Amino acid sequence: MEKEIFEKSFIEKLNNNFPVFAKYFDFNLKVFCEFNTLIFEINKCLILELNRASITLTNNLLERLLKLALINNETGIGPLPIEKWNDVFSEPNKKYGSIPLGNSIEKCKKLELITTDEKTFLFDTIRQLMRNGFSHADSSKILSDLPDESKMFQGSLINPNEDLKEVRVNQKIIPTFQALQMERFANENAKPYFDFVFKLIFRIEKRLLEKQK
């Protein structure tokens, strides 16, 4: 494929989508500064309509957010002399660095770093659909509401006058249709998912700051 085709597509998407997503480049994190580059990367994916990539990166952002929330809650968020960094972060990192998503959601709720509503949404919706659907490549939950049979019609390009033949397929189990449905889902949900996680970062950050007063 020619470079000019990519260039034209990128410029068109930038011009069309930048006004919508520009606000996500304008932020100031006080606790979770390490997310600056990841947020920029996800936002660039959204501008270029790389929605499956955006969801997968947002999954990474969310899981890391909850782990860091637990670590920062334990270590505190005040300045530390550099010679104490290893001692202060060693145990919390060991405790929370590899924690499964479900456990980190539960612990964040117990420590009042997230609300009951946030916990329910994260556990029942995000964990099942976004995380399992994209990071684990398990489309079953996302496609579960599709009918077991969909009516389609088979024709022939060689013999276009031939009568169309009705066939019934289960889109939930056929890889080609799974891919099409997952793409549709990503296109519809990438932006609202990122928006939720983006705002959650600042809500958790505010709660950590209030707890450390």
N, C-alpha and C positions, 0 to 999 in steps of 0.2 A: 504494500500500500504506500502511496506517495505521502511524503511529509506534509505537503500542502493541504491534503485532506484532513489530517489531524489538526493542523494549525487553524484551518477554517472552523472546524468543529469546536475546538477549545475557545476560540475568540467569540463565537456565537454564544456558547454556554456562559462564558464569563460576562458578556454584556447582558444576557437575559437574566442571569441568576445573582449577580453580585449585589444589586440593590436589595434583594431579599435577605441575603446572608451576611451583609457587611457588618451588621450589628454584633455578630458573634466574634468579630476581630477586635472589638472595643470593650475590654474588660480589665479588671485589676484584681488579681488574686493575692490574698495576704498570707494564707496558710499553704495552699496547694499550688505553689508557683511552678512546680515541676510539670504541671499539666499544660502550660502555655503552648509548647510546641505540638503536643498531641491534639489540643483543641484546634489549632491552626490547620493541622493536617486533615482532621475530619471535616472541617469547614471547606477546605479546598476540594475534598472529595464531593461534597454536596454541591458545590458550585459547578463542578464538572459532571454532575449527575452520575457519579460512581457510587450508587446507593448501596449495593451489597458490601462494597469496601467500607463505606461509611458506617454501616450497622456493625460490621465486625470490629472496627476500631472503636466504636462507641461501647461495645461490649467490654473491650479491653479497658477503656476509660472508667467504666462503671465498676468493674471488679477491683481495679486498682484504687479507685476512690474509697470504696468501703474498707479495704485493707488499710489504707493510709489513715482513714478516719480513726480506726481502732488503734493504730500505732501512735498517732498524735494524741489521742485521748489518754493514752497511758504515759507517754513521755512528757507531755506538756508541749506547748507551742512557743515558749519563751526562748530567748537566745541561750546558747550553750557554748562554753569554751571548746574549741576544736579538740583538745586533748581528752574530752569526756565523751565525744560522739560515739566511739566504739562501745564503751560501757553502757551508755544510755540506750542505744538502739539495738544492741545485740539480742536481748531477750524478747522484746516486743516483735522484732522482725522474725525471730524464730517461731514465736507464738502465732503470728497472724499472716506471715508472708505467703504461706501455702494453704490458707484456710479456704474450703469450698465456698462458693457463692451463697448457698443456702444458709450456711453457718454464719457467714459474715453479715448477712441480712438480719438474722436473729440476734446476734450480739450487738449490732448497731442499734437495734430497737431497744434491747435491754438497757443499753447505756444512754438512751434518749438522744442518739445522734440522728435517728430518723423517726418519723411519726408512725402511728398505726396505719394510716392510709398509705403512706409511702411504702411501708413494709409489705402490706397486702399486694400493692401493685407490683413491687419488685419481685416478690416471691411467686405470685400466681400468674402474672402476665409476662414480665420481662424475662424471668428465669426460664420459663417454658417456651415462649415464642422466640424472643430475640437471641438469647444465649444458646439454647439448644438448637434452634432452627438454623443459625448461621455459624457460630463458633464450633458447634458440634455436628453441623451438616445433617441435622435430623429434622426433616420437613413434616413429620407426622402431625404435630400439634397445629402448625400453621395451616395445613391442608385438611384438617379434620372435619371442617364444616362443609367441604365439597361433597356432592352426592357420590354414591358408590358407582353410579353409572351416568355418563353424559352422552347425549345423542350427538353424533357427528355424521358427516356425509363424505363418502369416498368417491372421487372422480378420477378421470384419466386425462392427462395432457396429450397423450398420443391419440386417443379417440375422444375428443371433447363432446361429441354428440351422444356418447354412451350415457345411459341413465345413471344418475347418482345412486350409490348404494349406501343405505343407512347402516351405521355401525354404532355400537355402544362400548365406551371405554371408561375405565376407572382412572381418572387423572391423578389420583393420590398415590398410585403404585407404579406408574409408567415414567421412567426418568425424564423423557423429553417434556412431558406435560408438567412434571414436578418442577423442572427448571423454569418453565414459562410462568407458573404460578408463583414461584419464589421471587422471580424478577418483578412481577406485578406487586407482590406484597412489599418488597424492598422499596419500590418506587413510591408507594403510598405511605410508608411508615418511617423511612430513614430520617426525614426532617423532624417530625414530632418526637421521635425517640431521642434524637440528639438534643432537641430543645429541652426535654424533660431532664436528661442527665446534666446538661449545662446548668440549668437552674438549681438542680439538686446539689451541685458542687457548692454553690454560694449559700444555700440553706444550711448545709452541714458545716461549712466554714463558719458561719455566723454562730451556730450552736457551740462549736469548739471554742470560739473566742469568748462567748458568754460564760462557758464553764470554767475558763481559765482566769476569769477576773478575780 
